[in-house]
Amino acid sequence: MNNRLKVLRAERDWSQAELALHLDVSRQAVNAIETGKHDPSLPLAFRIARLFEMQIEEIFDDQK
Amino acid sequence: MTKNERETSVPMSPKIRKARNLLWIALAVGFVLGIYFGAMGDGSMDILFSNNPVSSAVAGIGIVVWLIVVPWISWLWWQAVDEHEAGAYREGAMVAVHLYIFMVPTWWLAARAGWVPEQQPMIVFLIVCVVWTAVWFYRKYA
């Protein structure tokens, strides 16, 4: 699944470790989501959406 | 401070740190148990893979650690680990179980035919654990 997590993180000038701290996951988890190796669960997707104050579908795209 | 510098200086969340520390504790328990078996055994290096008799004290301590301490650490780890690592761990388990299912009967039949030595449960255990851990770490870090 495609996502805009890396772009959104860069806009805030956060490192992967900083984003991981906000989301209460490991840095490896953030990296895996950004590179499309791990699709987050629905609860984690909601946490990400709330953190960036966006809708889930504005961050994640299942069309490709 | 650059982003790369912050990458290493930012603290982990308490939950993730707890999961990491529990892994280190599990590793330390295994190390201490190995040292204990080595010290209490017959002096040979293959104490974990030997079928020679051991004293009741050695067996009792090993069983208590393996059936109570390790599962307790494992349960705590499952409460703290994030979903990505949990997924990597499950994937390692799936591969390891499939390896076990295919390896054990094959070895058993081959041994009965006299092609290979008799099956050693602890060798099977070690192979399953190594494959499980390799897949788990690969899926976590690669």
N, CA and C atoms of all chains as a GROMACS GRO file, in nm:
protein
  618
    1MET      N    1   0.084  -0.119   0.000
    1MET     CA    2   0.000   0.000   0.000
    1MET      C    3   0.089   0.126   0.000
    2ASN      N    4   0.056   0.218  -0.090
    2ASN     CA    5   0.132   0.344  -0.092
    2ASN      C    6   0.092   0.432   0.026
    3ASN      N    7   0.183   0.516   0.068
    3ASN     CA    8   0.147   0.613   0.173
    3ASN      C    9   0.238   0.736   0.165
    4ARG      N   10   0.193   0.841   0.232
    4ARG     CA   11   0.266   0.969   0.228
    4ARG      C   12   0.340   0.994   0.359
    5LEU      N   13   0.366   0.890   0.433
    5LEU     CA   14   0.422   0.909   0.567
    5LEU      C   15   0.559   0.978   0.563
    6LYS      N   16   0.642   0.936   0.468
    6LYS     CA   17   0.776   0.995   0.461
    6LYS      C   18   0.768   1.145   0.429
    7VAL      N   19   0.677   1.181   0.339
    7VAL     CA   20   0.660   1.323   0.303
    7VAL      C   21   0.608   1.403   0.422
    8LEU      N   22   0.507   1.348   0.488
    8LEU     CA   23   0.450   1.418   0.604
    8LEU      C   24   0.553   1.434   0.716
    9ARG      N   25   0.633   1.331   0.733
    9ARG     CA   26   0.739   1.337   0.836
    9ARG      C   27   0.843   1.444   0.798
   10ALA      N   28   0.879   1.446   0.670
   10ALA     CA   29   0.979   1.544   0.624
   10ALA      C   30   0.927   1.687   0.639
   11GLU      N   31   0.798   1.706   0.615
   11GLU     CA   32   0.739   1.841   0.629
   11GLU      C   33   0.754   1.893   0.772
   12ARG      N   34   0.752   1.802   0.866
   12ARG     CA   35   0.767   1.842   1.007
   12ARG      C   36   0.912   1.833   1.054
   13ASP      N   37   1.002   1.793   0.963
   13ASP     CA   38   1.143   1.778   0.995
   13ASP      C   39   1.166   1.680   1.111
   14TRP      N   40   1.088   1.571   1.108
   14TRP     CA   41   1.104   1.468   1.211
   14TRP      C   42   1.192   1.357   1.155
   15SER      N   43   1.273   1.299   1.241
   15SER     CA   44   1.345   1.176   1.205
   15SER      C   45   1.248   1.059   1.221
   16GLN      N   46   1.290   0.943   1.169
   16GLN     CA   47   1.207   0.823   1.188
   16GLN      C   48   1.192   0.790   1.337
   17ALA      N   49   1.300   0.812   1.412
   17ALA     CA   50   1.295   0.783   1.555
   17ALA      C   51   1.197   0.875   1.628
   18GLU      N   52   1.193   1.002   1.585
   18GLU     CA   53   1.100   1.095   1.648
   18GLU      C   54   0.955   1.057   1.617
   19LEU      N   55   0.930   1.022   1.491
   19LEU     CA   56   0.794   0.978   1.455
   19LEU      C   57   0.757   0.851   1.532
   20ALA      N   58   0.854   0.760   1.542
   20ALA     CA   59   0.830   0.636   1.616
   20ALA      C   60   0.792   0.664   1.761
   21LEU      N   61   0.859   0.763   1.820
   21LEU     CA   62   0.830   0.801   1.958
   21LEU      C   63   0.687   0.853   1.970
   22HIS      N   64   0.645   0.936   1.874
   22HIS     CA   65   0.507   0.989   1.874
   22HIS      C   66   0.404   0.876   1.862
   23LEU      N   67   0.440   0.773   1.785
   23LEU     CA   68   0.343   0.666   1.755
   23LEU      C   69   0.354   0.547   1.851
   24ASP      N   70   0.454   0.551   1.939
   24ASP     CA   71   0.476   0.442   2.033
   24ASP      C   72   0.507   0.310   1.962
   25VAL      N   73   0.588   0.320   1.856
   25VAL     CA   74   0.636   0.201   1.786
   25VAL      C   75   0.788   0.214   1.771
   26SER      N   76   0.851   0.111   1.716
   26SER     CA   77   0.995   0.117   1.696
   26SER      C   78   1.030   0.196   1.569
   27ARG      N   79   1.156   0.240   1.560
   27ARG     CA   80   1.200   0.310   1.439
   27ARG      C   81   1.191   0.217   1.318
   28GLN      N   82   1.218   0.088   1.341
   28GLN     CA   83   1.209  -0.010   1.231
   28GLN      C   84   1.066  -0.020   1.178
   29ALA      N   85   0.968  -0.004   1.267
   29ALA     CA   86   0.828  -0.010   1.224
   29ALA      C   87   0.795   0.108   1.133
   30VAL      N   88   0.844   0.228   1.171
   30VAL     CA   89   0.821   0.347   1.086
   30VAL      C   90   0.886   0.326   0.950
   31ASN      N   91   1.009   0.277   0.951
   31ASN     CA   92   1.079   0.252   0.824
   31ASN      C   93   1.003   0.151   0.738
   32ALA      N   94   0.953   0.045   0.799
   32ALA     CA   95   0.881  -0.059   0.724
   32ALA      C   96   0.751  -0.004   0.665
   33ILE      N   97   0.684   0.083   0.738
   33ILE     CA   98   0.559   0.142   0.685
   33ILE      C   99   0.593   0.238   0.570
   34GLU      N  100   0.695   0.320   0.589
   34GLU     CA  101   0.732   0.416   0.485
   34GLU      C  102   0.772   0.347   0.354
   35THR      N  103   0.839   0.235   0.366
   35THR     CA  104   0.887   0.166   0.246
   35THR      C  105   0.786   0.064   0.192
   36GLY      N  106   0.669   0.059   0.255
   36GLY     CA  107   0.563  -0.029   0.206
   36GLY      C  108   0.583  -0.176   0.241
   37LYS      N  109   0.678  -0.205   0.331
   37LYS     CA  110   0.700  -0.344   0.370
   37LYS      C  111   0.601  -0.390   0.476
   38HIS      N  112   0.541  -0.294   0.545
   38HIS     CA  113   0.444  -0.330   0.650
   38HIS      C  114   0.322  -0.238   0.638
   39ASP      N  115   0.206  -0.299   0.624
   39ASP     CA  116   0.082  -0.220   0.626
   39ASP      C  117   0.035  -0.210   0.770
   40PRO      N  118   0.016  -0.087   0.820
   40PRO     CA  119  -0.023  -0.074   0.960
   40PRO      C  120  -0.162  -0.129   0.985
   41SER      N  121  -0.184  -0.173   1.108
   41SER     CA  122  -0.318  -0.215   1.148
   41SER      C  123  -0.410  -0.093   1.148
   42LEU      N  124  -0.539  -0.118   1.156
   42LEU     CA  125  -0.634  -0.005   1.159
   42LEU      C  126  -0.611   0.086   1.280
   43PRO      N  127  -0.591   0.030   1.402
   43PRO     CA  128  -0.563   0.120   1.515
   43PRO      C  129  -0.438   0.207   1.494
   44LEU      N  130  -0.332   0.150   1.437
   44LEU     CA  131  -0.211   0.229   1.414
   44LEU      C  132  -0.234   0.332   1.304
   45ALA      N  133  -0.309   0.294   1.201
   45ALA     CA  134  -0.341   0.390   1.094
   45ALA      C  135  -0.419   0.508   1.152
   46PHE      N  136  -0.511   0.482   1.244
   46PHE     CA  137  -0.585   0.591   1.308
   46PHE      C  138  -0.492   0.680   1.391
   47ARG      N  139  -0.398   0.618   1.461
   47ARG     CA  140  -0.302   0.697   1.541
   47ARG      C  141  -0.221   0.788   1.450
   48ILE      N  142  -0.178   0.734   1.336
   48ILE     CA  143  -0.100   0.814   1.240
   48ILE      C  144  -0.185   0.930   1.188
   49ALA      N  145  -0.309   0.899   1.153
   49ALA     CA  146  -0.398   1.003   1.099
   49ALA      C  147  -0.423   1.113   1.202
   50ARG      N  148  -0.444   1.074   1.327
   50ARG     CA  149  -0.468   1.174   1.432
   50ARG      C  150  -0.344   1.260   1.454
   51LEU      N  151  -0.227   1.196   1.450
   51LEU     CA  152  -0.102   1.270   1.472
   51LEU      C  153  -0.085   1.379   1.367
   52PHE      N  154  -0.116   1.346   1.242
   52PHE     CA  155  -0.099   1.444   1.134
   52PHE      C  156  -0.227   1.524   1.106
   53GLU      N  157  -0.330   1.499   1.187
   53GLU     CA  158  -0.459   1.569   1.174
   53GLU      C  159  -0.513   1.559   1.031
   54MET      N  160  -0.514   1.436   0.983
   54MET     CA  161  -0.565   1.410   0.848
   54MET      C  162  -0.656   1.288   0.852
   55GLN      N  163  -0.726   1.263   0.740
   55GLN     CA  164  -0.804   1.141   0.725
   55GLN      C  165  -0.709   1.027   0.684
   56ILE      N  166  -0.744   0.905   0.720
   56ILE     CA  167  -0.659   0.790   0.685
   56ILE      C  168  -0.635   0.784   0.534
   57GLU      N  169  -0.742   0.806   0.457
   57GLU     CA  170  -0.728   0.793   0.311
   57GLU      C  171  -0.647   0.907   0.250
   58GLU      N  172  -0.621   1.013   0.326
   58GLU     CA  173  -0.531   1.118   0.277
   58GLU      C  174  -0.384   1.077   0.293
   59ILE      N  175  -0.361   0.979   0.377
   59ILE     CA  176  -0.224   0.933   0.402
   59ILE      C  177  -0.196   0.801   0.329
   60PHE      N  178  -0.294   0.711   0.332
   60PHE     CA  179  -0.275   0.578   0.272
   60PHE      C  180  -0.360   0.563   0.147
   61ASP      N  181  -0.301   0.497   0.047
   61ASP     CA  182  -0.369   0.478  -0.082
   61ASP      C  183  -0.356   0.331  -0.122
   62ASP      N  184  -0.470   0.263  -0.132
   62ASP     CA  185  -0.465   0.120  -0.168
   62ASP      C  186  -0.491   0.097  -0.316
   63GLN      N  187  -0.484   0.203  -0.397
   63GLN     CA  188  -0.517   0.188  -0.539
   63GLN      C  189  -0.406   0.121  -0.619
   64LYS      N  190  -0.283   0.130  -0.573
   64LYS     CA  191  -0.171   0.069  -0.647
   64LYS      C  192  -0.121  -0.053  -0.573
   65MET      N  193   2.131   2.058   1.555
   65MET     CA  194   2.145   1.912   1.546
   65MET      C  195   2.076   1.862   1.418
   66THR      N  196   2.146   1.780   1.340
   66THR     CA  197   2.089   1.730   1.216
   66THR      C  198   1.988   1.618   1.245
   67LYS      N  199   1.912   1.583   1.139
   67LYS     CA  200   1.813   1.476   1.158
   67LYS      C  201   1.882   1.343   1.191
   68ASN      N  202   1.998   1.319   1.126
   68ASN     CA  203   2.071   1.194   1.153
   68ASN      C  204   2.119   1.187   1.298
   69GLU      N  205   2.163   1.301   1.349
   69GLU     CA  206   2.208   1.304   1.489
   69GLU      C  207   2.089   1.280   1.582
   70ARG      N  208   1.976   1.341   1.546
   70ARG     CA  209   1.856   1.321   1.629
   70ARG      C  210   1.809   1.176   1.623
   71GLU      N  211   1.835   1.110   1.506
   71GLU     CA  212   1.791   0.971   1.489
   71GLU      C  213   1.847   0.882   1.601
   72THR      N  214   1.971   0.911   1.641
   72THR     CA  215   2.033   0.827   1.742
   72THR      C  216   2.013   0.881   1.884
   73SER      N  217   1.979   1.011   1.897
   73SER     CA  218   1.968   1.068   2.030
   73SER      C  219   1.825   1.066   2.085
   74VAL      N  220   1.725   1.051   1.995
   74VAL     CA  221   1.586   1.053   2.042
   74VAL      C  222   1.558   0.926   2.124
   75PRO      N  223   1.501   0.942   2.241
   75PRO     CA  224   1.473   0.823   2.321
   75PRO      C  225   1.360   0.740   2.261
   76MET      N  226   1.363   0.609   2.290
   76MET     CA  227   1.252   0.523   2.248
   76MET      C  228   1.134   0.545   2.341
   77SER      N  229   1.018   0.506   2.294
   77SER     CA  230   0.902   0.509   2.383
   77SER      C  231   0.926   0.405   2.493
   78PRO      N  232   0.868   0.426   2.611
   78PRO     CA  233   0.891   0.331   2.722
   78PRO      C  234   0.854   0.188   2.685
   79LYS      N  235   0.745   0.173   2.607
   79LYS     CA  236   0.700   0.038   2.569
   79LYS      C  237   0.804  -0.032   2.480
   80ILE      N  238   0.857   0.042   2.384
   80ILE     CA  239   0.955  -0.017   2.292
   80ILE      C  240   1.085  -0.047   2.365
   81ARG      N  241   1.125   0.043   2.456
   81ARG     CA  242   1.246   0.017   2.535
   81ARG      C  243   1.229  -0.108   2.621
   82LYS      N  244   1.108  -0.122   2.678
   82LYS     CA  245   1.080  -0.239   2.761
   82LYS      C  246   1.094  -0.367   2.678
   83ALA      N  247   1.038  -0.366   2.557
   83ALA     CA  248   1.047  -0.484   2.470
   83ALA      C  249   1.193  -0.518   2.440
   84ARG      N  250   1.271  -0.414   2.409
   84ARG     CA  251   1.413  -0.437   2.378
   84ARG      C  252   1.487  -0.491   2.500
   85ASN      N  253   1.461  -0.431   2.618
   85ASN     CA  254   1.530  -0.476   2.739
   85ASN      C  255   1.493  -0.620   2.775
   86LEU      N  256   1.366  -0.657   2.750
   86LEU     CA  257   1.324  -0.793   2.780
   86LEU      C  258   1.397  -0.894   2.692
   87LEU      N  259   1.424  -0.855   2.568
   87LEU     CA  260   1.501  -0.944   2.480
   87LEU      C  261   1.642  -0.963   2.536
   88TRP      N  262   1.702  -0.854   2.584
   88TRP     CA  263   1.836  -0.865   2.644
   88TRP      C  264   1.832  -0.953   2.769
   89ILE      N  265   1.724  -0.938   2.847
   89ILE     CA  266   1.712  -1.021   2.969
   89ILE      C  267   1.699  -1.169   2.930
   90ALA      N  268   1.618  -1.196   2.826
   90ALA     CA  269   1.601  -1.335   2.780
   90ALA      C  270   1.735  -1.392   2.735
   91LEU      N  271   1.811  -1.308   2.663
   91LEU     CA  272   1.942  -1.352   2.617
   91LEU      C  273   2.034  -1.381   2.736
   92ALA      N  274   2.028  -1.294   2.837
   92ALA     CA  275   2.112  -1.312   2.957
   92ALA      C  276   2.073  -1.439   3.031
   93VAL      N  277   1.941  -1.466   3.041
   93VAL     CA  278   1.895  -1.588   3.108
   93VAL      C  279   1.950  -1.711   3.035
   94GLY      N  280   1.942  -1.707   2.901
   94GLY     CA  281   1.994  -1.819   2.822
   94GLY      C  282   2.144  -1.836   2.842
   95PHE      N  283   2.214  -1.723   2.848
   95PHE     CA  284   2.359  -1.727   2.868
   95PHE      C  285   2.394  -1.788   3.004
   96VAL      N  286   2.325  -1.741   3.108
   96VAL     CA  287   2.350  -1.791   3.243
   96VAL      C  288   2.316  -1.940   3.252
   97LEU      N  289   2.204  -1.979   3.189
   97LEU     CA  290   2.165  -2.120   3.190
   97LEU      C  291   2.271  -2.205   3.120
   98GLY      N  292   2.323  -2.153   3.008
   98GLY     CA  293   2.428  -2.225   2.936
   98GLY      C  294   2.553  -2.242   3.020
   99ILE      N  295   2.591  -2.132   3.089
   99ILE     CA  296   2.709  -2.138   3.178
   99ILE      C  297   2.685  -2.239   3.290
  100TYR      N  298   2.562  -2.238   3.344
  100TYR     CA  299   2.528  -2.328   3.454
  100TYR      C  300   2.538  -2.474   3.408
  101PHE      N  301   2.479  -2.503   3.292
  101PHE     CA  302   2.486  -2.640   3.239
  101PHE      C  303   2.631  -2.679   3.215
  102GLY      N  304   2.707  -2.585   3.161
  102GLY     CA  305   2.848  -2.614   3.135
  102GLY      C  306   2.924  -2.644   3.262
  103ALA      N  307   2.895  -2.567   3.369
  103ALA     CA  308   2.966  -2.583   3.496
  103ALA      C  309   2.923  -2.709   3.571
  104MET      N  310   2.792  -2.741   3.560
  104MET     CA  311   2.738  -2.854   3.637
  104MET      C  312   2.742  -2.986   3.560
  105GLY      N  313   2.771  -2.979   3.432
  105GLY     CA  314   2.766  -3.100   3.351
  105GLY      C  315   2.891  -3.185   3.364
  106ASP      N  316   2.913  -3.267   3.262
  106ASP     CA  317   3.028  -3.359   3.269
  106ASP      C  318   3.155  -3.298   3.214
  107GLY      N  319   3.150  -3.166   3.190
  107GLY     CA  320   3.270  -3.099   3.144
  107GLY      C  321   3.284  -3.096   2.993
  108SER      N  322   3.200  -3.171   2.923
  108SER     CA  323   3.209  -3.171   2.776
  108SER      C  324   3.139  -3.046   2.721
  109MET      N  325   3.178  -3.008   2.602
  109MET     CA  326   3.125  -2.886   2.542
  109MET      C  327   2.984  -2.905   2.484
  110ASP      N  328   2.945  -3.034   2.466
  110ASP     CA  329   2.816  -3.057   2.401
  110ASP      C  330   2.707  -3.091   2.503
  111ILE      N  331   2.715  -3.028   2.622
  111ILE     CA  332   2.620  -3.061   2.730
  111ILE      C  333   2.474  -3.044   2.686
  112LEU      N  334   2.446  -2.940   2.605
  112LEU     CA  335   2.308  -2.916   2.561
  112LEU      C  336   2.261  -3.021   2.460
  113PHE      N  337   2.356  -3.087   2.394
  113PHE     CA  338   2.318  -3.181   2.289
  113PHE      C  339   2.353  -3.325   2.326
  114SER      N  340   2.384  -3.345   2.453
  114SER     CA  341   2.419  -3.478   2.501
  114SER      C  342   2.294  -3.544   2.560
  115ASN      N  343   2.289  -3.677   2.557
  115ASN     CA  344   2.182  -3.751   2.623
  115ASN      C  345   2.232  -3.820   2.750
  116ASN      N  346   2.350  -3.779   2.796
  116ASN     CA  347   2.404  -3.836   2.920
  116ASN      C  348   2.320  -3.793   3.039
  117PRO      N  349   2.314  -3.875   3.145
  117PRO     CA  350   2.235  -3.838   3.264
  117PRO      C  351   2.287  -3.710   3.328
  118VAL      N  352   2.194  -3.634   3.388
  118VAL     CA  353   2.232  -3.516   3.467
  118VAL      C  354   2.170  -3.532   3.605
  119SER      N  355   2.220  -3.452   3.701
  119SER     CA  356   2.166  -3.462   3.836
  119SER      C  357   2.025  -3.403   3.840
  120SER      N  358   1.949  -3.438   3.946
  120SER     CA  359   1.813  -3.384   3.963
  120SER      C  360   1.816  -3.233   3.977
  121ALA      N  361   1.921  -3.181   4.043
  121ALA     CA  362   1.931  -3.036   4.063
  121ALA      C  363   1.946  -2.964   3.929
  122VAL      N  364   2.034  -3.016   3.845
  122VAL     CA  365   2.055  -2.954   3.713
  122VAL      C  366   1.927  -2.960   3.631
  123ALA      N  367   1.863  -3.078   3.629
  123ALA     CA  368   1.739  -3.093   3.552
  123ALA      C  369   1.630  -3.002   3.608
  124GLY      N  370   1.618  -2.999   3.741
  124GLY     CA  371   1.512  -2.919   3.803
  124GLY      C  372   1.527  -2.771   3.774
  125ILE      N  373   1.649  -2.720   3.789
  125ILE     CA  374   1.671  -2.577   3.764
  125ILE      C  375   1.647  -2.544   3.616
  126GLY      N  376   1.697  -2.630   3.528
  126GLY     CA  377   1.676  -2.608   3.384
  126GLY      C  378   1.528  -2.606   3.348
  127ILE      N  379   1.453  -2.701   3.405
  127ILE     CA  380   1.309  -2.710   3.374
  127ILE      C  381   1.234  -2.589   3.430
  128VAL      N  382   1.266  -2.548   3.552
  128VAL     CA  383   1.198  -2.432   3.612
  128VAL      C  384   1.224  -2.307   3.529
  129VAL      N  385   1.350  -2.287   3.490
  129VAL     CA  386   1.382  -2.168   3.410
  129VAL      C  387   1.308  -2.174   3.277
  130TRP      N  388   1.308  -2.291   3.214
  130TRP     CA  389   1.249  -2.303   3.080
  130TRP      C  390   1.097  -2.298   3.082
  131LEU      N  391   1.035  -2.348   3.189
  131LEU     CA  392   0.888  -2.355   3.193
  131LEU      C  393   0.823  -2.238   3.267
  132ILE      N  394   0.900  -2.165   3.348
  132ILE     CA  395   0.840  -2.055   3.425
  132ILE      C  396   0.905  -1.921   3.389
  133VAL      N  397   1.038  -1.912   3.401
  133VAL     CA  398   1.104  -1.782   3.380
  133VAL      C  399   1.094  -1.738   3.234
  134VAL      N  400   1.128  -1.827   3.142
  134VAL     CA  401   1.128  -1.788   2.999
  134VAL      C  402   0.986  -1.756   2.949
  135PRO      N  403   0.884  -1.839   2.980
  135PRO     CA  404   0.748  -1.800   2.939
  135PRO      C  405   0.702  -1.668   2.999
  136TRP      N  406   0.743  -1.641   3.123
  136TRP     CA  407   0.705  -1.514   3.186
  136TRP      C  408   0.769  -1.396   3.112
  137ILE      N  409   0.897  -1.408   3.080
  137ILE     CA  410   0.963  -1.303   3.002
  137ILE      C  411   0.895  -1.288   2.866
  138SER      N  412   0.864  -1.402   2.804
  138SER     CA  413   0.799  -1.401   2.673
  138SER      C  414   0.664  -1.330   2.680
  139TRP      N  415   0.586  -1.358   2.785
  139TRP     CA  416   0.454  -1.295   2.801
  139TRP      C  417   0.470  -1.143   2.817
  140LEU      N  418   0.566  -1.101   2.898
  140LEU     CA  419   0.591  -0.957   2.917
  140LEU      C  420   0.631  -0.893   2.784
  141TRP      N  421   0.714  -0.964   2.708
  141TRP     CA  422   0.760  -0.911   2.578
  141TRP      C  423   0.642  -0.892   2.484
  142TRP      N  424   0.549  -0.989   2.483
  142TRP     CA  425   0.432  -0.978   2.396
  142TRP      C  426   0.344  -0.858   2.433
  143GLN      N  427   0.345  -0.820   2.560
  143GLN     CA  428   0.266  -0.703   2.602
  143GLN      C  429   0.331  -0.573   2.553
  144ALA      N  430   0.462  -0.576   2.530
  144ALA     CA  431   0.534  -0.452   2.501
  144ALA      C  432   0.570  -0.434   2.353
  145VAL      N  433   0.574  -0.544   2.278
  145VAL     CA  434   0.627  -0.536   2.143
  145VAL      C  435   0.528  -0.465   2.050
  146ASP      N  436   0.581  -0.396   1.948
  146ASP     CA  437   0.490  -0.328   1.854
  146ASP      C  438   0.446  -0.426   1.744
  147GLU      N  439   0.346  -0.383   1.668
  147GLU     CA  440   0.282  -0.476   1.573
  147GLU      C  441   0.377  -0.519   1.462
  148HIS      N  442   0.472  -0.434   1.424
  148HIS     CA  443   0.566  -0.470   1.318
  148HIS      C  444   0.655  -0.586   1.362
  149GLU      N  445   0.710  -0.573   1.483
  149GLU     CA  446   0.796  -0.682   1.532
  149GLU      C  447   0.715  -0.807   1.561
  150ALA      N  448   0.593  -0.790   1.613
  150ALA     CA  449   0.507  -0.906   1.638
  150ALA      C  450   0.482  -0.981   1.507
  151GLY      N  451   0.460  -0.906   1.398
  151GLY     CA  452   0.439  -0.968   1.268
  151GLY      C  453   0.563  -1.041   1.219
  152ALA      N  454   0.680  -0.979   1.239
  152ALA     CA  455   0.806  -1.042   1.199
  152ALA      C  456   0.828  -1.171   1.278
  153TYR      N  457   0.796  -1.167   1.406
  153TYR     CA  458   0.812  -1.284   1.494
  153TYR      C  459   0.718  -1.397   1.449
  154ARG      N  460   0.593  -1.360   1.417
  154ARG     CA  461   0.496  -1.461   1.371
  154ARG      C  462   0.540  -1.522   1.239
  155GLU      N  463   0.596  -1.441   1.152
  155GLU     CA  464   0.641  -1.493   1.022
  155GLU      C  465   0.756  -1.591   1.043
  156GLY      N  466   0.846  -1.556   1.134
  156GLY     CA  467   0.954  -1.648   1.168
  156GLY      C  468   0.900  -1.779   1.223
  157ALA      N  469   0.797  -1.769   1.308
  157ALA     CA  470   0.735  -1.888   1.365
  157ALA      C  471   0.672  -1.975   1.257
  158MET      N  472   0.607  -1.911   1.161
  158MET     CA  473   0.542  -1.986   1.053
  158MET      C  474   0.646  -2.064   0.971
  159VAL      N  475   0.754  -1.996   0.937
  159VAL     CA  476   0.860  -2.063   0.859
  159VAL      C  477   0.920  -2.177   0.941
  160ALA      N  478   0.943  -2.151   1.070
  160ALA     CA  479   1.006  -2.253   1.156
  160ALA      C  480   0.915  -2.375   1.173
  161VAL      N  481   0.786  -2.352   1.188
  161VAL     CA  482   0.693  -2.466   1.202
  161VAL      C  483   0.689  -2.548   1.074
  162HIS      N  484   0.688  -2.482   0.960
  162HIS     CA  485   0.691  -2.556   0.833
  162HIS      C  486   0.821  -2.635   0.819
  163LEU      N  487   0.932  -2.573   0.859
  163LEU     CA  488   1.060  -2.645   0.855
  163LEU      C  489   1.052  -2.769   0.943
  164TYR      N  490   0.997  -2.754   1.064
  164TYR     CA  491   0.984  -2.865   1.159
  164TYR      C  492   0.899  -2.978   1.098
  165ILE      N  493   0.786  -2.939   1.040
  165ILE     CA  494   0.693  -3.038   0.983
  165ILE      C  495   0.759  -3.119   0.871
  166PHE      N  496   0.838  -3.052   0.791
  166PHE     CA  497   0.900  -3.124   0.679
  166PHE      C  498   1.030  -3.195   0.718
  167MET      N  499   1.104  -3.135   0.814
  167MET     CA  500   1.235  -3.190   0.848
  167MET      C  501   1.224  -3.316   0.935
  168VAL      N  502   1.137  -3.313   1.036
  168VAL     CA  503   1.135  -3.422   1.135
  168VAL      C  504   1.097  -3.557   1.073
  169PRO      N  505   0.986  -3.567   1.001
  169PRO     CA  506   0.954  -3.698   0.942
  169PRO      C  507   1.057  -3.742   0.838
  170THR      N  508   1.114  -3.647   0.764
  170THR     CA  509   1.215  -3.681   0.664
  170THR      C  510   1.337  -3.742   0.731
  171TRP      N  511   1.383  -3.676   0.836
  171TRP     CA  512   1.500  -3.726   0.910
  171TRP      C  513   1.469  -3.862   0.973
  172TRP      N  514   1.348  -3.875   1.029
  172TRP     CA  515   1.305  -3.999   1.096
  172TRP      C  516   1.307  -4.115   0.996
  173LEU      N  517   1.250  -4.094   0.877
  173LEU     CA  518   1.247  -4.200   0.776
  173LEU      C  519   1.387  -4.232   0.725
  174ALA      N  520   1.466  -4.126   0.702
  174ALA     CA  521   1.602  -4.146   0.652
  174ALA      C  522   1.687  -4.223   0.754
  175ALA      N  523   1.663  -4.196   0.884
  175ALA     CA  524   1.737  -4.266   0.989
  175ALA      C  525   1.695  -4.413   0.993
  176ARG      N  526   1.566  -4.439   0.975
  176ARG     CA  527   1.518  -4.577   0.976
  176ARG      C  528   1.574  -4.656   0.857
  177ALA      N  529   1.601  -4.585   0.749
  177ALA     CA  530   1.661  -4.651   0.633
  177ALA      C  531   1.812  -4.666   0.649
  178GLY      N  532   1.866  -4.607   0.754
  178GLY     CA  533   2.008  -4.618   0.779
  178GLY      C  534   2.093  -4.520   0.699
  179TRP      N  535   2.027  -4.418   0.642
  179TRP     CA  536   2.102  -4.322   0.560
  179TRP      C  537   2.170  -4.215   0.645
  180VAL      N  538   2.109  -4.179   0.758
  180VAL     CA  539   2.162  -4.071   0.842
  180VAL      C  540   2.159  -4.118   0.987
  181PRO      N  541   2.233  -4.051   1.077
  181PRO     CA  542   2.227  -4.088   1.219
  181PRO      C  543   2.087  -4.068   1.277
  182GLU      N  544   2.062  -4.130   1.391
  182GLU     CA  545   1.931  -4.116   1.457
  182GLU      C  546   1.902  -3.969   1.491
  183GLN      N  547   1.775  -3.935   1.488
  183GLN     CA  548   1.735  -3.796   1.510
  183GLN      C  549   1.765  -3.751   1.654
  184GLN      N  550   1.821  -3.632   1.666
  184GLN     CA  551   1.851  -3.574   1.796
  184GLN      C  552   1.757  -3.457   1.821
  185PRO      N  553   1.668  -3.468   1.921
  185PRO     CA  554   1.568  -3.362   1.943
  185PRO      C  555   1.629  -3.224   1.963
  186MET      N  556   1.742  -3.217   2.033
  186MET     CA  557   1.801  -3.086   2.061
  186MET      C  558   1.865  -3.024   1.937
  187ILE      N  559   1.911  -3.109   1.844
  187ILE     CA  560   1.962  -3.056   1.716
  187ILE      C  561   1.846  -2.996   1.637
  188VAL      N  562   1.732  -3.068   1.635
  188VAL     CA  563   1.612  -3.017   1.568
  188VAL      C  564   1.569  -2.886   1.632
  189PHE      N  565   1.568  -2.885   1.766
  189PHE     CA  566   1.530  -2.764   1.841
  189PHE      C  567   1.620  -2.646   1.802
  190LEU      N  568   1.752  -2.671   1.796
  190LEU     CA  569   1.845  -2.563   1.762
  190LEU      C  570   1.821  -2.512   1.620
  191ILE      N  571   1.802  -2.604   1.525
  191ILE     CA  572   1.780  -2.562   1.386
  191ILE      C  573   1.653  -2.478   1.375
  192VAL      N  574   1.545  -2.525   1.442
  192VAL     CA  575   1.417  -2.451   1.438
  192VAL      C  576   1.435  -2.312   1.498
  193CYS      N  577   1.504  -2.303   1.611
  193CYS     CA  578   1.524  -2.173   1.676
  193CYS      C  579   1.608  -2.079   1.590
  194VAL      N  580   1.713  -2.132   1.528
  194VAL     CA  581   1.800  -2.048   1.444
  194VAL      C  582   1.722  -1.993   1.324
  195VAL      N  583   1.645  -2.081   1.258
  195VAL     CA  584   1.568  -2.037   1.141
  195VAL      C  585   1.462  -1.934   1.183
  196TRP      N  586   1.392  -1.962   1.294
  196TRP     CA  587   1.290  -1.872   1.346
  196TRP      C  588   1.350  -1.733   1.371
  197THR      N  589   1.463  -1.730   1.441
  197THR     CA  590   1.526  -1.602   1.475
  197THR      C  591   1.578  -1.530   1.351
  198ALA      N  592   1.633  -1.607   1.257
  198ALA     CA  593   1.688  -1.546   1.135
  198ALA      C  594   1.576  -1.476   1.056
  199VAL      N  595   1.462  -1.544   1.041
  199VAL     CA  596   1.350  -1.484   0.967
  199VAL      C  597   1.295  -1.364   1.043
  200TRP      N  598   1.280  -1.379   1.173
  200TRP     CA  599   1.229  -1.272   1.258
  200TRP      C  600   1.316  -1.146   1.244
  201PHE      N  601   1.448  -1.160   1.261
  201PHE     CA  602   1.537  -1.044   1.252
  201PHE      C  603   1.544  -0.988   1.110
  202TYR      N  604   1.540  -1.079   1.011
  202TYR     CA  605   1.542  -1.030   0.872
  202TYR      C  606   1.419  -0.944   0.845
  203ARG      N  607   1.303  -0.991   0.886
  203ARG     CA  608   1.180  -0.916   0.860
  203ARG      C  609   1.174  -0.788   0.945
  204LYS      N  610   1.241  -0.788   1.057
  204LYS     CA  611   1.241  -0.667   1.140
  204LYS      C  612   1.337  -0.562   1.087
  205TYR      N  613   1.458  -0.604   1.049
  205TYR     CA  614   1.563  -0.507   1.018
  205TYR      C  615   1.589  -0.486   0.869
  206ALA      N  616   1.556  -0.583   0.784
  206ALA     CA  617   1.593  -0.572   0.642
  206ALA      C  618   1.499  -0.477   0.568
   0.00000   0.00000   0.00000
